């Protein structure tokens, strides 16, 4: 409204509880999408690595889903699955796949052949080679996919606010603030969404360092 300050601190402090609930809802929706998307993508990537002819097909399908505007997909799904968490999660999961699959495949492709030959020469079974050699060396690019997908999904969760109050997380404040011309709500929704994305990104950077301590030592040692 005209004449109001950019941030209404009285409103902000009076709504700390509901804001915290929206943050929890936002994280819940994003975590489901990233977890399910990663599981599906890992299976598709594993299949693509073993059956290379399938990889272009998988990539085309994932990219095609990503090109569909989120608003259009949410609106179309409402007519099929109704207003539910399932409706909110389908687009979010689909959008993660196009980020996950190429990074997972690239991660395993980055493992040097001489390392694989050495593992075979040491008598590793295919399962041991995958678990003890290929997966650890693929971790950096796999985590890179997790970083991209988590940041993207946290942003996209705000769009699901068009489905109703129960599905938008912090997007509720962005949409409601826009409708009411209330800048405080818009800033709360937008800035907290950005903050969650930054925290998630930093969290996965830390996870990568914990999973690949040798990489950090190599960087320090030159």
C-alpha positions in Angstrom: 0.0 0.0 0.0 1.1 3.6 -0.7 3.0 5.2 2.2 3.9 1.9 3.9 7.5 1.1 4.8 9.4 -1.5 2.7 9.3 -3.9 5.7 6.5 -4.0 8.3 8.5 -5.2 11.3 5.4 -5.5 13.4 3.8 -7.8 10.9 7.0 -9.8 10.6 7.4 -10.4 14.4 3.7 -11.2 14.7 4.0 -14.0 12.1 7.2 -15.7 13.1 5.3 -18.9 13.9 3.5 -19.1 10.5 6.6 -18.2 8.7 8.5 -21.0 10.4 5.7 -23.4 9.3 6.0 -22.2 5.7 9.8 -22.8 5.8 9.2 -26.3 7.0 6.6 -26.9 4.3 8.9 -25.5 1.7 11.8 -27.8 2.8 9.4 -30.8 3.0 8.2 -30.4 -0.6 11.8 -29.7 -1.9 13.2 -32.7 0.0 10.7 -35.1 -1.4 11.3 -33.9 -5.0 15.1 -34.1 -4.7 15.1 -37.5 -3.0 12.6 -39.1 -5.4 14.2 -37.4 -8.4 17.6 -38.6 -7.4 16.5 -42.2 -6.9 14.8 -42.3 -10.4 17.7 -40.5 -12.0 20.3 -42.8 -10.5 18.4 -45.8 -11.9 18.0 -44.2 -15.3 21.7 -43.2 -15.3 22.8 -46.7 -14.3 20.7 -48.1 -17.2 22.1 -45.6 -19.6 25.7 -46.4 -18.7 25.1 -50.1 -19.3 22.9 -49.5 -22.4 24.4 -46.5 -24.1 21.8 -46.5 -26.9 19.2 -45.6 -24.3 21.0 -42.5 -23.0 20.0 -40.1 -25.9 16.4 -41.3 -25.4 16.5 -40.7 -21.7 18.0 -37.3 -22.2 15.4 -36.2 -24.8 12.6 -37.3 -22.5 14.0 -35.5 -19.5 14.7 -32.3 -21.5 11.2 -32.4 -23.0 9.7 -32.4 -19.5 11.9 -29.5 -18.5 10.8 -27.3 -21.4 7.1 -27.4 -20.2 6.4 -24.3 -18.2 5.8 -25.1 -14.6 2.5 -23.1 -14.5 1.2 -25.1 -17.4 2.2 -28.4 -15.9 0.7 -27.6 -12.5 -2.6 -26.5 -14.2 -2.8 -29.6 -16.4 -2.2 -32.0 -13.5 -4.9 -30.5 -11.3 -7.5 -31.8 -13.7 -6.0 -35.3 -13.4 -4.7 -35.7 -9.8 -6.6 -32.9 -8.1 -5.2 -30.6 -5.4 -2.7 -32.8 -3.6 1.0 -33.1 -2.7 1.2 -35.6 -5.5 0.2 -32.9 -8.0 2.8 -30.5 -6.6 5.6 -33.2 -6.6 5.2 -34.5 -10.1 6.6 -31.4 -11.9 9.2 -30.9 -9.2 10.5 -34.5 -9.6 10.5 -34.3 -13.4 12.5 -31.1 -13.4 15.2 -32.7 -11.3 15.8 -35.6 -13.6 17.2 -33.4 -16.4 19.8 -32.1 -13.9 20.6 -35.4 -12.2 21.0 -37.8 -15.1 23.7 -36.0 -17.1 25.7 -35.3 -14.0 25.5 -38.9 -12.7 26.5 -40.3 -16.1 29.3 -37.8 -16.5 30.5 -38.7 -13.0 30.9 -42.3 -13.8 32.3 -41.6 -17.3 35.0 -39.4 -15.6 36.6 -42.4 -13.9 39.8 -43.1 -15.8 40.0 -46.4 -17.6 43.5 -47.2 -16.2 42.0 -47.0 -12.7 39.3 -49.4 -13.7 41.9 -51.7 -15.3 43.9 -51.6 -12.1 40.8 -52.5 -10.0 40.2 -55.5 -12.3 43.8 -56.5 -12.0 43.5 -56.5 -8.2 40.7 -59.0 -8.5 37.7 -56.7 -7.7 34.4 -58.1 -8.6 32.1 -55.8 -10.6 30.2 -54.9 -7.5 33.3 -54.2 -5.5 34.8 -52.1 -8.3 31.6 -50.1 -8.5 31.3 -49.5 -4.8 35.0 -49.0 -3.9 36.3 -47.3 -7.0 33.7 -46.0 -9.5 31.2 -44.5 -7.0 33.8 -42.5 -4.9 35.4 -41.1 -8.0 32.0 -40.1 -9.4 30.9 -38.3 -6.3 32.1 -34.8 -7.2 29.9 -34.6 -10.4 27.0 -36.5 -8.7 27.1 -33.9 -5.8 27.2 -31.2 -8.5 23.9 -32.5 -9.8 22.5 -32.5 -6.3 23.5 -28.9 -5.8 21.9 -27.8 -9.1 18.7 -29.8 -8.5 18.3 -28.7 -4.9 18.7 -25.0 -5.7 16.4 -25.2 -8.7 13.8 -27.2 -6.8 13.7 -24.8 -3.8 13.0 -22.0 -6.3 10.3 -24.0 -8.1 8.5 -24.9 -4.9 7.4 -21.3 -4.7 5.5 -21.8 -8.0 3.4 -24.5 -6.5 1.6 -21.8 -4.4 -0.8 -21.5 -7.4 -2.3 -24.8 -6.2 -3.4 -23.3 -2.9 -2.2 -22.4 0.6 -1.2 -25.9 1.5 1.4 -26.4 -1.3 3.4 -23.3 -1.9 5.7 -23.1 1.1 7.2 -19.7 1.1 5.7 -19.1 -2.3 2.4 -18.4 -0.4 3.9 -15.1 0.9 5.1 -14.1 -2.6 1.7 -14.8 -4.2 -0.3 -13.3 -1.3 2.0 -10.3 -1.1 1.6 -9.7 -4.8 -2.2 -9.9 -4.6 -2.3 -7.5 -1.6 0.5 -5.2 -2.9 2.2 -6.0 0.4 6.0 -5.8 0.0 6.8 -7.3 3.3 5.3 -10.6 2.4 7.0 -10.7 -1.0 10.4 -10.0 0.6 9.8 -12.6 3.3 9.0 -15.3 0.7 11.7 -14.3 -1.8 14.6 -13.7 0.6 13.9 -16.8 2.7 13.7 -19.0 -0.5 17.0 -17.6 -1.6 18.5 -18.2 1.9 17.3 -21.9 1.8 18.8 -22.4 -1.6 22.2 -21.0 -0.4 22.2 -23.1 2.7 21.3 -26.2 0.7 24.1 -25.5 -1.8 26.7 -25.0 1.0 25.4 -28.1 2.7 26.1 -30.2 -0.4 29.6 -28.6 -0.7 30.3 -29.8 2.8 28.9 -33.2 2.0 31.2 -33.5 -0.9 34.2 -32.6 1.2 33.2 -35.2 3.8 32.8 -37.9 1.1 35.9 -37.1 -0.8 38.5 -36.0 1.7 41.3 -37.0 -0.6 40.2 -34.3 -3.1 40.6 -31.6 -0.5 44.1 -32.9 0.5 45.1 -32.9 -3.2 44.0 -29.3 -3.6 45.9 -28.2 -0.5 49.0 -30.1 -1.5 49.0 -28.9 -5.0 
